[in-house]
Every structure is written in structure tokens, then in C-alpha cells.
């Protein structure tokens, strides 16, 4: 079970890191081009949709970055109780918190999906008739993947409890 979870984690890490690098590189490239175009070339080579693209990339960077933060256990967390408790109680507390976080992210992902379904019916477009919902689809996907990260962490913590390991290394 542990080998399977580790393989899934490695595959996810590679996909997330690749997406972050490509998105950030594209955003920087388009932004630098827009600055040079406006300031030095007087908007000679204007790309009408470049500013919208940068806005969409910022959304995608935030969502993919959130997935990576959850993956590396570097998300925002209020964990005062884990500093008070010790031993297996810390692991149990983390399990409860991570199950709750997985449920919350799953619910947010579900409602974001419902919003995307509604947005499809609106028919809004961007970038010369690309449906806007495609650009926003990252939101439910990201929350589903963040929820998945929490579920994987819970599985590792439960495994560490029953294997007699410290739960500290499971996250």
C-alpha cells in the first residue's frame, strides 16, 4: 500500500511542478512582452488577449500552487493542539484535521463544479470564442486534488499508526 501511495505522490508532484514551471514561464514571458510592447514599441505588436491570458494564468498558478502546498503539507494550518499533544495523540489530531480539510475541500470542489456547469449554460467566451468555463475548470479540479492530497495524507497517517511508526513522517 505504501509503495502505491508513494508512486501516486511522485506522479502528482511531477505533474504539479511541470504545470507550475510552464505557467510561471508563460506568465512572465507574456508580461515582459506586453511591457516592452507598450513602453518601447508603442503597442505596435499589440496582442488584444494578452492581459486576459495573464489573469487566467494567475488563477491557474494560485490553484496549482495550492495543490502543491497541500502536497508538501505547507498549506495554512492552525495547529496549536499538535504542539500541546505528544505521541500518537498528535497523529490522531492530524487525522481528524486532515479528514475535515478533505471534506471541506471536496464540498468546495463540488460547488465549484456546479458553478462551472451553470457557467457552461451562460455561453461566455474568451480568446476568440474559447468557452470561459474551460479556463475556470481549474477551480473544481484543484479543490478535488487538494482533497485527494488530504485523503492520501490521512491514509499515510493511519498506516503509520498501525505500523507503529511516528506519524511525524507521514505528512
TIKE-572424 format. One record per residue (C-alpha): x, y, z; residue in one letter. Coordinates in steps of 0.02 Angstrom, whole numbers, plus 50000, padded with zeros to 5 digits. Each point is the difference from the previous one (the first is absolute). Layout:
XYZA...
//
This chain:
500005000050000X501405012050045X500894997149834X498415003849904X499715016050098X501815005449973X499864996849812X498405010249989X500825013950099X501525000549884X498905000649845X498975014150074X501555009650052X500724998949824X498385005949919X499785014450123X501805006049987X499944999249810X498385009949997X500705013150120X501585002549897X499045001249835X498695011850069X501265011450086X501135000449847X498545004149886X499365013550117X501715008250013X500294998949813X498315007449953X500155013750133X501765005049945X499435000249819X498535011250045X501115012050097X501285001149859X498615001849873X499165014350093X501525009550061X501254997749860X499004995849844X498465010750032X498834985049993X500544996149822X499814981350025X498495000450116X499234983650050X498235004050051X499784984750110X501705000250089X499375008950156X498554987750016X501224985649979X501065006550143X498455001150112X499534982149959X501784994150031X500005008450171X498424990150043X500794983849940X501635003750093X499045003050161X499024983949981X501484989149949X501075008350135X498654995750127X500054981949945X501895000150021X499865008250172X498784986650056X501144986649927X501505006350098X498965003250157X500405018649989X498235006449991X499275011950129X499704990250158X499545004450177X500824986150098X500175006050179X499334983450063X501404990149918X501275010150101X499114995550162X499724981649965X501334986749980X500214982649928X498544991549914X498815013850056X500865012049880X499734987749858X498174997750046X499755018850008X500795001949828X498884986249933X498445009050063X500575016949931X500514992749832X498364990349982X499065016150036X501085009549874X499714986449869X498125001350026X500015019049991X501065000149842X498904986549924X498435010250035X500795015949928X500554990049848X498244993249977X499205017250007X501335007149884X499564985949880X498165004850011X500485018149963X501004994349848X498474990449939X498985015950018X501355010249913X499914988249851X498185005049975X500475018550000X501074997849844X501325013050048X501584999349894X501795006350007X501474999749878X499014999749838X498564988750048X500834988450127X498674995950130X500415009150163X499504984950104X501524990649934X501135013250078X499064999050165X499954981050005X501635000250098X499055005350157X498974984150029X501444989449937X501225008350121X498854997850150X499714981849953X501884997249991X500305009250164X498674988950080X500914985049924X501645006050077X499185000450172X499264982749975X501714993149952X500775008350154X498664992450111X500344982949924X501855002050037X499665005750178X498824985450033X501284988149924X501375007450111X498924997750155X499674981749967X501784996749942X500655007450162X500915014449916X500005018150051X498655009849909X501235014649985X500744992849840X498344996249917X499665017949943X
//
